[in-house]
């Protein structure tokens, strides 16, 4: 986290996902634990355990923020509409300005498929539930900040974003929304991990990651939503992504190729007006983790393991810089294997980023780029990394 802060000024972390919808607050967990996982819900496709948590979880997050400039997202349980609002209450009280938002529903377009709702359940039903949650928050004096909700966090699976926008979601709820969010992965490993869906062969899938077309294809469904978020004056966030859902693909997610893909994907999202994106982090057996902690209390002598996608985050953080006003423009004109980007700070070109996906053992993978600056204002010196 410290290395990311050095380059970008801060880090945003989300605690939630499938776990948040089934999270239950308790006053105390034996042995002083902040969280405890119960038996997996058999209706949960990723077999994510339900989580018990105490106030210590929020104090832990607050202590991290006192050491590194980390801001947090938490999520309100959404497995039913008997709203459990303790996460909202305690996170606002303990984290203060370090809390950025509260997610309301994680991939609700999959709730029916995963057995979390019964027919009929579609965009109108989610709209109604979101409205009911807003009313519960409004009537709760222990949640003083009422406009911190995050949604809709669609996976763009059974529903498209446009199907939800047709309900009037953005106009109806914009006064309660801190940001508009979506979640999406380019592929999955669910068949191998859980016997769900169809088999994805990593060897066959890998070439699709090694081209700028991958990033362009991933952002294409969200260009309209990006415009709507801008019109509403809301940040637009890719709230969960990585190389492949259900833990990643061996040989892809843990490869140098995935690191290059992550850089290109991150910069393409920025050029499409995403405000930021969150990379999913899983458990010990996950291939796509940016970093993985050793089991239990062994971190003092076994250290953490860094994954391929962490280097993507590190480089993208440096490309963006600390100004928080950087604008990213996709300037790719040399083909899909050599994407390039211009980075402007306060309207002035500050950096250029070039990616080379080409791999040729003969040495023909080298490229030559020409950078033209408006008005011919060529800097006296440049730094190359």
N, C-alpha and C positions, 0 to 999 in steps of 0.2 A: 504494500500500500504506500509505503514511504517513497519508493521509486516512482510510482505513478504521480504522487503528489508533487515531487520535485519537477516533473515535466508539465503537469497540467494544472497544478494548484489545489487539487482535491480529488476525492473519489466518492462515487455514489454506490451504495450497496442496498440490495433488497433482501429482506428476510421473509420468505414466504413461498409461494408456489402451491403445489398440491397440498403441502402440509398445512397452509394457513386455513384452508376451508374446513379442516377438521380439528383445528387447534382448540384446546380447552385450558382456561386459566385455573390454576390451583394456588392456594396460599403457600404451600411448601411441598418440596420433593425431598425424599430421604437423602442424607449425606450432602445436603446443600446444593444439589444440582439445580441449574437454571432451566433445563429442559429434560424431558424423558419421552422416549418413543414407545408407543404401545403397539400391539399386534396390527399388522397390515390390514387395511380394509380390502376385502376381496373384490369390491366393485371398483377399486382404484387401479387403472391400467398399468401404472408404473409402480404399483405395490408400495406406495409411500406410506409409512406408518403415521397414525394419528400422533399428535404431539401434545404433551402436557408442558406447560410453561409457568414460570413464576415471575415476579417483578425483577428478579435477578437478571433475566434476559435483557431488560431495558437498561439496567445499570451497567451491564457488561458492554452494551453498545455505546453508552454514554462515556464510559472510561476509554474505549477505543478512540472516540472522537476527541477526547482530551489530549491524545498523543499524536494523532494524525487527522488531517482535515477530511473526515468521513461524514457524509450525510446519509440518512437512512430512509428506506421505504419499508413499511410493514403492511400487513393485510388483515382485513376484517373477515372472520370466518363466514363462509357463504354456503355451507352445506345444507342449511335450511334457513327459514326466515324467522326463527326464534333467535333474534340477533344477540350474539355474545359480543359485547362492545368493550370488554376489558382491555383488549389490545389498543384500541383507540384511546381509551382513558389513560392508561399507564404510559403509553408512548408519548402522548402529548405532555403529560405532567413531568416525565423524567428526561426526555430528550430535548424538549423545547425547540429551539431553532434548528437543531440537528435532524429533526424529522421533516422530510420533504412531502410525504403523502401516505395515504392509506388505500391499498388496493381493495376494490369491491368486486370480487368475482375473478377467479382465475380460469381462463379459457371456458367461459360459460357456454360457448357454442358446442362444447363436448359434454355438457352435463347430462343430456338425455342419452347419448351413446354410452356413457360410462355408468349409467344407472343411478345418477345423483338426482334426477328429476323424472317425473312421469309425464306421459302425453296428456295434453299438448304442451310442448315447451319450445318456444322459438323466440325471436327478437321481441315480440310484444310482451311475452311473459317475463323475460329478463328486464325489460323496461319497467314493468310494474314492480318487480322486486327491488330494483335500484331506487325507484321512487319511495318505496316503503322504508328502505334503509336510510335514505335522506331524512325522512320524517322522524325515524328513531334517533338519529344523530341530533337533529334539531331540538328534540325534546329531552336530550340528556345534558344536564348542567355540568357533568364531569368531562364533557368534550367541548371546551370553549371555542376551538377553531373549527368552524363548520364547513369550510371549503377546501378540505384536504383530500377528498376522495379521488381515486385513480381508476380509470376505466376506459373502455370496456374490457381490454386485454383479451380480445378475440384471438384464437389461433388461426383464423381464416380457414377453418375446416368445413364443418357443416354450414356455417353462415359466412357470407362475405361481409366486410364492413358496411358496404352500401345498404345491405338489407337491414342493418340496425339503424343506420342514419335515416332511413325512410320512416322510422317511428318518431322522428323528431328528437332523438336522444341528445344531440349536442345542444340544441337551443333550449331544451327543457331543463338540462342539468348543468349547463356551463357555469352557473353561479356556485355550484357545489364542487366542481371538478378542479383539481390542481393541474391535471394533465390528461391528455388523451393517449391511450396506450394500445399496442398490439403485441402479439407474440408469434414468432414463426421460426421454423428450422427448414433448411433445404432438403433434408431427408431424415431417415430414422433407422434405428437398429432394434425396433420393438419386437420383430419376429424372433430374433436370436435371444433376446433377453426374457421375453414374456410370452412368446407364441402368438403374438397379435400381428395382424396384417400380413404382408408378403416379405420374402427374403430380399434384402439389399446386399448385393455382392460388392464389397469395398473395391476390389480390383476393377470392376466394371464402372463403378461410380466415381473413382478418383479423378479421371480426366475432366469431369464436369466442374470440379473445384478449381482447376488450373487455367481459368479463363475469366476475363472480365464479364463475360456474359452471365456467369453465375450470379454475381452481385446485381447486375441489371435486372435479371429475372426475379430475384428476391424482392427488390423494391418496387417493381412495376405495379403490383396490386394495391400499393399504398400511396400512389401519387395524388389521387383525388383526396384521400383522407388527409394527406399532408397539407393540401390547400385549404381544406375545411378547418383544420386545427389552426392554421395561420389566420384565417378569417375570424375565428373565435377568440384569438389572442391567447391560445393555450400551447404549452410545449407538447411536442409529439414525440413519443418515446417508444423504441423497440424494447419492450419490458422483459423479454426473455428470448434468447437466441443462442445458438452455437452451431457446430458443424452437423450434428445429427441428434435428434431427440432420442430418448431411452438410452442415454449414456454414451453416445458417440460410436464411431466405427473404428475398430482396430486397423491400423495402417493408414488411416486418413486423419482422424482427429488428433493423433499424437505425432503428426509428421511436420516436417518443414513446409510442405505444401499447404497444410492447414494454416500455418502461421501467415504465409503469403496471402491466402484466401481471406483470412480474418482482417488483414490490413485493408485489402481492396474492398471488402464488404463494409467495413467501418467508414471508410472515406466515401463510398457510394451512398451510404445512408445519410451522411452529413450533407452531401451534395443534393440530396432529395429532401432536405429540410427536416430530417430527424434531429431532435434536440440532443439526444444521446441514446445509447443502447447498453443493455445489461447482458453480460455473458453468464450463462447458467453454470453453476458449480454443483457437482454432485458428491457422492461418497467415495470410498476407497477404491471401488472397482470401475470407476468411470474413466473413459478414455479422453474426454475433452476438457477436463479440469484445467484451468489456468495454473492452479497450484493445489497440492493435496497434502494435508497434514498427516503425520504419522499417527498410529493408533494411540488413544488415551494420552498418557502423560509422557510420551517418549520424545517430545519435540526438542528438548534441551540437548539431546545427544544424537538423534537420528535426523533432525532437521526436516524441512519441508521439501517436497518434490515440485519442481517447476515444470509446467506443461507447455506445449507448443503455442497455444492460443494466448498465453501470458505475454509472449513477445509481440504479438499483434497489438495487444492493449498498450504495451510500453511504447511502441513506435507511433501508434495513432495518437497517444497522449502527447508525445513530443511534437508531432505534426500540428496538432491543434494549438498547443502552447497554453500560456496562462492568462492571456488577455480576456478570454471569455466573450470576445466579439469576433472571433475568426469566422470567415466565410470560406467554404470549400466549393470549388468549381471543378467539375469533371472536364478535363481538357483532352481526353483520349482521342487521338486522331491517327495513331500509328498501328491500329488494329487491336483486337481483343486480347492479345497476349502481352501487350505492353501499355497498360493503362497509366494515365498521368493525371495529376491534380494540381491546381493552383490554389494557394492559401493566402487569403487577404486579411489583413488586420486594419480595421478602420478605413477600408477602401483601398489600401495600399498593399501591393504584392509583397509578401514577407517570406514565403517558402514555395518550393515546388517539390512534389512527391512523385516518384516514378517507380513502377513495379515491373519486373521482368519475369513472366511466367515461362519463357522459352527455355527448353532444356535440350541441348544438342551436343553430343559427345565430341563432335568435330570442332567445336569452338564457335560455330555459327550462331550461337545464341546471344552474342554481344550486340548491343544496340547503340545508336548514336542519336542523341536528341538535340534539337535546337530550340532555345527558349527566347521568344520575342517579347519584349516589355513595351507596354503602351507608351508612346511618346519618346521612346528611345532613352529613358532614364535608367541607364545601366549602372548598377552599384559598383563602387570602386573595388569591392572584394566580396566573395561569397564563401560560405562554408559548406562543405560536402560531407555527408555521413553515409 
